[in-house]
Amino acid sequence: MNSDQLIEEAINIMDNAYAPYSKFKVGAALLTKSGKVYTGCNIENAAYPVSCCAERVAIFKAISEGETKFQELAVAADSSRPVPPCGSCRQVMSEFFSKTMYIHLTNLNKETKSFTMEELLPFSFDIDDLLGN
């Protein structure tokens, strides 16, 4: 699967988003090294802090199925610019993605920006900080 196809998967899953409060639907498609694609959409809740972003839904689905090696992620939204992930998603991504993995951000006009994990979240908090390394 190429990046354009992964972006299409992210755009398509947006329709499944549950966003009655913000009306801001987001879709994500995560390609694993084994070739499987896990999709996610944002899921809101009246108690806003318990909502979950599309990126984390896709990552958590993959991990719950035993996948831990990832190749690329695409994130899409109906936004004026390619949609950037929130801070919580960046931290979760940094836990599971290599520093060189590409994340493709897009909008419905297919304006796309691609970043490595390191570019999205430089100097991230990780296991070495917990272990004192």
C-alpha positions as CSV (number, residue, x, y, z in Angstrom):
1,M,0.0,0.0,0.0
2,N,1.4,3.4,-0.9
3,S,0.9,6.7,1.0
4,D,-1.9,7.9,-1.3
5,Q,-3.9,4.8,-0.6
6,L,-3.3,5.1,3.1
7,I,-4.5,8.7,2.9
8,E,-7.7,7.5,1.2
9,E,-8.3,5.0,4.0
10,A,-8.0,7.8,6.5
11,I,-10.5,10.0,4.6
12,N,-13.0,7.1,4.2
13,I,-13.0,6.2,7.9
14,M,-13.9,9.8,8.8
15,D,-17.6,9.0,8.0
16,N,-17.6,6.7,11.1
17,A,-16.5,9.4,13.5
18,Y,-18.8,10.1,16.4
19,A,-18.4,13.9,16.8
20,P,-21.8,15.3,17.8
21,Y,-20.3,18.1,19.9
22,S,-17.4,19.4,17.9
23,K,-18.7,18.3,14.5
24,F,-15.0,17.9,13.6
25,K,-14.5,14.4,12.2
26,V,-11.1,12.9,11.9
27,G,-9.9,9.7,10.4
28,A,-6.6,7.8,10.7
29,A,-5.1,4.8,8.9
30,L,-2.1,3.0,10.3
31,L,0.0,0.6,8.2
32,T,1.8,-2.1,10.0
33,K,5.1,-3.6,8.9
34,S,3.1,-6.9,8.3
35,G,1.0,-5.0,5.7
36,K,-2.2,-4.7,7.6
37,V,-4.1,-1.4,7.9
38,Y,-5.9,-0.4,11.1
39,T,-8.2,2.5,10.9
40,G,-9.6,4.8,13.6
41,C,-11.9,7.7,13.9
42,N,-12.5,10.2,16.7
43,I,-15.1,9.2,19.3
44,E,-16.4,12.0,21.4
45,N,-18.2,11.9,24.7
46,A,-20.3,14.5,26.6
47,A,-17.5,14.4,29.3
48,Y,-14.9,15.8,26.8
49,P,-11.8,14.4,28.5
50,V,-12.8,10.8,27.9
51,S,-13.1,11.3,24.2
52,C,-10.5,9.5,22.0
53,C,-8.8,10.8,18.9
54,A,-8.6,8.9,15.6
55,E,-4.9,8.4,15.8
56,R,-5.1,6.7,19.2
57,V,-8.0,4.6,18.2
58,A,-6.1,3.2,15.2
59,I,-2.9,2.6,17.3
60,F,-4.8,1.0,20.2
61,K,-6.7,-1.3,17.7
62,A,-3.5,-2.5,16.2
63,I,-1.8,-3.1,19.5
64,S,-4.9,-4.9,20.8
65,E,-4.5,-7.3,17.8
66,G,-0.9,-8.0,18.6
67,E,0.7,-5.6,16.1
68,T,3.6,-3.5,17.4
69,K,5.7,-2.7,14.3
70,F,4.4,0.2,12.3
71,Q,5.3,1.6,8.9
72,E,3.2,4.8,8.2
73,L,0.3,6.7,9.5
74,A,-2.2,8.9,7.7
75,V,-4.5,11.4,9.4
76,A,-7.3,13.3,7.7
77,A,-9.9,15.9,8.6
78,D,-12.1,18.5,7.0
79,S,-9.7,21.3,8.0
80,S,-8.2,24.3,6.3
81,R,-4.7,22.9,6.6
82,P,-3.4,19.4,6.9
83,V,-4.6,18.3,10.3
84,P,-2.0,18.2,13.0
85,P,-2.2,15.6,15.8
86,C,-2.9,16.8,19.4
87,G,-0.2,16.5,22.0
88,S,-1.7,13.4,23.6
89,C,-1.7,11.6,20.3
90,R,1.9,12.7,19.6
91,Q,3.0,11.3,23.0
92,V,1.2,7.9,22.3
93,M,2.7,7.9,18.8
94,S,6.2,8.5,20.2
95,E,5.8,5.4,22.4
96,F,5.1,3.1,19.5
97,F,6.6,4.7,16.4
98,S,10.3,4.8,15.4
99,K,11.7,8.3,15.2
100,T,12.0,7.9,11.4
101,M,8.5,6.7,10.7
102,Y,6.4,8.9,8.5
103,I,3.1,10.5,9.5
104,H,1.1,12.0,6.6
105,L,-1.3,14.8,7.5
106,T,-4.0,15.8,5.1
107,N,-7.3,17.6,4.6
108,L,-10.2,16.9,2.2
109,N,-8.4,19.0,-0.5
110,K,-5.6,16.5,-0.2
111,E,-3.1,19.1,0.8
112,T,-0.7,16.8,2.5
113,K,2.3,17.4,4.8
114,S,4.5,14.5,5.9
115,F,6.7,14.4,9.0
116,T,8.8,11.9,10.7
117,M,7.9,11.1,14.3
118,E,11.0,13.0,15.5
119,E,9.9,16.1,13.5
120,L,6.4,15.9,15.1
121,L,7.6,15.5,18.6
122,P,11.3,16.3,19.1
123,F,12.9,15.5,22.5
124,S,9.9,13.4,23.6
125,F,9.5,11.8,27.0
126,D,10.3,8.0,26.7
127,I,11.3,4.9,28.6
128,D,14.9,6.0,29.0
129,D,13.6,9.0,31.1
130,L,11.8,6.5,33.4
131,L,14.9,4.3,33.7
132,G,17.3,7.2,34.2
133,N,19.3,6.4,31.1
